[in-house]
Amino acid sequence: MFAPEGVDLEHPNVARVYDYYLGGKANYAVDRVFGEKALERYPFVAPAAKANRLFLHRVVRYLCKQGVRQFIDIGSGVPTMGSTHQVADEVVDDASCAYVDNEPVAVAHSRILLEQEEVTDQHTVLHADLRDPDGLWQQIEESGVIDVEQPVALLLIAVLHVTQPGPSGEDVGPQAVARFRELLPKGSYLVISHGTADDVPEKRKQEMAEFGKMYDKSSTPVIWRPHDEIEAFFGDFEMVEPGCTWTPLWHPEETGENAPVIEFDSPNDSVVWAGVGRKA
Ligand SMILES: C[S@@+](CC[C@H](N)C(=O)[O-])C[C@H]1O[C@@H](n2cnc3c(N)ncnc32)[C@H](O)[C@@H]1O
């Protein structure tokens, strides 16, 4: 596979390894070696990643039905298993989407997809970083695809458990999200999913810790937050029913006709906690 400029081929990367878990092809040998080892030791990861992706699909369908027509998908990753604009297009014909990622391979593949579908006047892809919310917001405004004065759905799906080091190394994810909450116009929605080891059986907790440790040597370490810290990302936003929950439990009635069936013994096997908040 070609390597866009700036891509780190020395270390596995969370975007490309996640693509591997989902069965995609936008990954390199370094990512596949890492992914194979992870799935061999922790097979629960692949269904958890797929269930996370299906949560994204259901949220987009649900929000389109609530009247949302603008989506900002930050940490959008490699387009696999149905992307935000494709799911929105199943429901409405006038939705716009801005994809944002800081990983060059994810950005390149998203651009190729939009070009192939000839939809670059309706949707866009930005190579940008969520740690700079104001700069990112300006880029979104300049793209001309999203009207930042009108309500949007801001998606932060499986991205905030990727460590977001600030200038002194501390995780600035919570600060960045707080700034996004301020920037969002009233009536906007904030969508978050996040890996957690809270309320999972002891054995799975141990596996989550070991699996997380594997990422310490990657270019993108991860952090599993407890439920209360994930809920804190929503600040004073009104939570959409049923509030934060395990991904398979969030509006299962929005499951697509052809969605793959992911079986879990128990919902907490999905190890990803998710919710949607609305700015009143
Ligand atoms: C696990 S993937 C999730 C992809 C997609 N949101 C999903 O849930 O299917 C995390 C994505 O977040 C991106 N990411 C991590 N930190 C980021 C940052 N600071 N700014 C923008 N994107 C980031 C990674 O490159 C990767 O594509």
The ligand as a Gaussian input file, in Angstrom:
#p B3LYP/6-31G(d) Opt

LIG

0 1
 C       -9.874000       3.853000      17.208000
 S       -9.927000       4.934000      15.851000
 C      -11.657000       5.279000      15.759000
 C      -12.163000       5.532000      14.345000
 C      -13.645000       5.855000      14.235000
 N      -13.980000       7.053000      14.965000
 C      -14.489000       4.714000      14.748000
 O      -14.869000       4.725000      15.933000
 O      -14.776000       3.791000      13.989000
 C       -9.307000       6.473000      16.571000
 C       -9.026000       7.533000      15.531000
 O       -8.748000       8.777000      16.162000
 C       -7.682000       9.406000      15.490000
 N       -7.050000      10.374000      16.403000
 C       -6.372000      10.116000      17.554000
 N       -5.945000      11.261000      18.116000
 C       -6.362000      12.273000      17.307000
 C       -6.206000      13.683000      17.359000
 N       -5.526000      14.268000      18.341000
 N       -6.774000      14.430000      16.396000
 C       -7.448000      13.829000      15.374000
 N       -7.617000      12.483000      15.268000
 C       -7.076000      11.714000      16.220000
 C       -6.774000       8.252000      15.106000
 O       -5.868000       8.583000      14.081000
 C       -7.807000       7.216000      14.671000
 O       -8.134000       7.335000      13.321000

